[in-house]
Amino acid sequence: MPINNATVFVFILYLFFMLVIGIYFYKKGKSEDQDLAGYLLGGRDLNPLVAAISAGASDMSGWLLMGLPGAAYLSGYSAGWIGIGLALGTYLNWQLVAKRLRIYTEISGDSITISDYFENRFRDDSRVLRVVSAAFILFFFFIYTSSGFVAGAKLFNTVFGLDYIPALILGVVVILAYTLLGGFLAVSWTDLFQGTLMFVALVGVPMKVISTLGGAGATLQSIRAINPNYLNLFKNIDGSNLGFWATVSLLAWGLGYPGQPHIITRFMAIKSHKDVKSATAIGMFWVVISLISAVFTGTVGMLYLQGNPLQGANVETIFIVLIQGVFHPIIAGLFLAAMLAAIMSTADSQLLVTSSSFTKDFYQIFFKKDATDEQLVRASRYSVAIVAIVAFILALNPENKVLDLVSYAWAGLGATFGPIVVMSLYWRDMNRNGAIAGMIIGGLTTIIWNSLSGGIFEIYELLPAFIFACIAIFLVSRATGKPSKEIQDEFDRVLDICRGN
């Protein structure tokens, strides 16, 4: 499609707005002599609205507007099982993890990263937990961040007609700019704006397409005439049953939530554990409506493009094609900016989490133990650039599919850290050795299972890896004895606060 000047203008205006926010928080941090905790966790000062929308926006990323609609474009309603699993996972994460993690991370050494929490929770003076967790964070986040860069490149490529590599470079530069400047607060506040814009676009696009196609009744009737299986949650489009393991695998996406550092840091940063209840209500409304809308977008997109279907990796551009096809250029520019918002809102969070591992878990431990806060903030900014370069290299292949990259990284992080996070918050007798065993088993199972040709029973690697990690934590903790009285007393203190609300 030809480039429209109005679309370009709105896009540039949006980018400028994001950079202004980054500059504002950079100057704010400088004037307040921002320390590392402020740069990486915002001083634990997020209000419920910002925490909830930021958690959702950093979670869903470009795959919500590209990967999931693309899957629904190919499979119809059956792709919705991913959304069901994610909605359930989001709810359980807010209900079971958010409040306790907020309390525990403050009480246990005022932990500002997930590696800090593991080390402080289990009093691991050997630093093994910190180093192992950092290694897995870096490995899987390189892949995860590269998925955001791929999504950004596809967006710029489709909208502006740029070749893939220049489009990739442009996206990386934009994301880097305000992440480097503002840190966690800039990321969280931009996520609030971006999450709101994503929500409007996700709801608005399928509604407009349905209106263009003659209304909801006519649209559903036309889809049913092409292939009724598109509207069947339990069948593949060829008419075969979705199958038990395929359904379980799609639902298993929800298990990944407790292990996503870029999401649970929002829990750690919320102003008070008493704000979790209101944040949960806001977050769930955003997530459920967004997921439903994404599946509808792909499904009605199939009908809209039936005469000129998308092929291969291009199916993930269905949202872009629909926006350009049915909206005025100014509105199209705004909604395409929403896609960029989805991409940026996760990539910036991932860059920040990964840089915190570089800074706290490698630089400070092995190179500069007596580093000042100013030196740590500077090192964190340098490491953001390093991570971006590695992710950029991984994203160079234009045939990469966003959903495939996200799926692998999501499983790896979810299985490596999820079981430890949940069990450390609820099991008094869990010890350091169990945590190390669970982390290694979860991470390696994901890597090995994924590499097996054809997989086993077509089961998503997150499910077996999560289960095996839980078993390893339990057995090794039981075999190596109870933790110290100090650790048990701290656990009881957290429990008392939780009970007292």
Sequence and secondary structure as in RCSB ss.txt:
>XXXX:A:sequence
MPINNATVFVFILYLFFMLVIGIYFYKKGKSEDQDLAGYLLGGRDLNPLVAAISAGASDMSGWLLMGLPGAAYLS
GYSAGWIGIGLALGTYLNWQLVAKRLRIYTEISGDSITISDYFENRFRDDSRVLRVVSAAFILFFFFIYTSSGFV
AGAKLFNTVFGLDYIPALILGVVVILAYTLLGGFLAVSWTDLFQGTLMFVALVGVPMKVISTLGGAGATLQSIRA
INPNYLNLFKNIDGSNLGFWATVSLLAWGLGYPGQPHIITRFMAIKSHKDVKSATAIGMFWVVISLISAVFTGTV
GMLYLQGNPLQGANVETIFIVLIQGVFHPIIAGLFLAAMLAAIMSTADSQLLVTSSSFTKDFYQIFFKKDATDEQ
LVRASRYSVAIVAIVAFILALNPENKVLDLVSYAWAGLGATFGPIVVMSLYWRDMNRNGAIAGMIIGGLTTIIWN
SLSGGIFEIYELLPAFIFACIAIFLVSRATGKPSKEIQDEFDRVLDICRGN
>XXXX:A:secstr
    HHHHHHHHHHHHHHHHHHHHHHHHHHHTT  HHHHHHTTS B HHHHHHHHHHHHHTGGGTTHHHHHHHHH
GGGGHHHHHHHHHHHHHIIIIIIHHHHHHHHHTTT  SHHHHHHHHTT TT HHHHHHHHHHHHHHHHHHHHHHH
HHHHHHHHHH   HHHHHHHHHHHHHHHHHHHHHHHHHHHHHHHHHHHHHHHHHHHHHHHHHTT HHHHHHHHHH
H GGGG TTB TTS B  HHHHHHHHGGGGGGGG HHHHHHHHHBS GGGHHHHHHHHHHHHHHHHHHHHHHHHH
HHHHTTTS   GGGGGGHHHHHHHHHS HHHHHHHHHHHHHHHHHHHHHHHHHHHHHIIIIIIIIII TT  HHH
HHHHHHHHHHHHHHHHHHHT  TT  HHHHHHHHHHHHHHHHHHHHHHHHH TT  HHHHHHHHHHHHHHHHHHH
HSTT STT  THHHHHHHHHHHHHHHHHHT    HHHHHHHHHHHHHHHH 
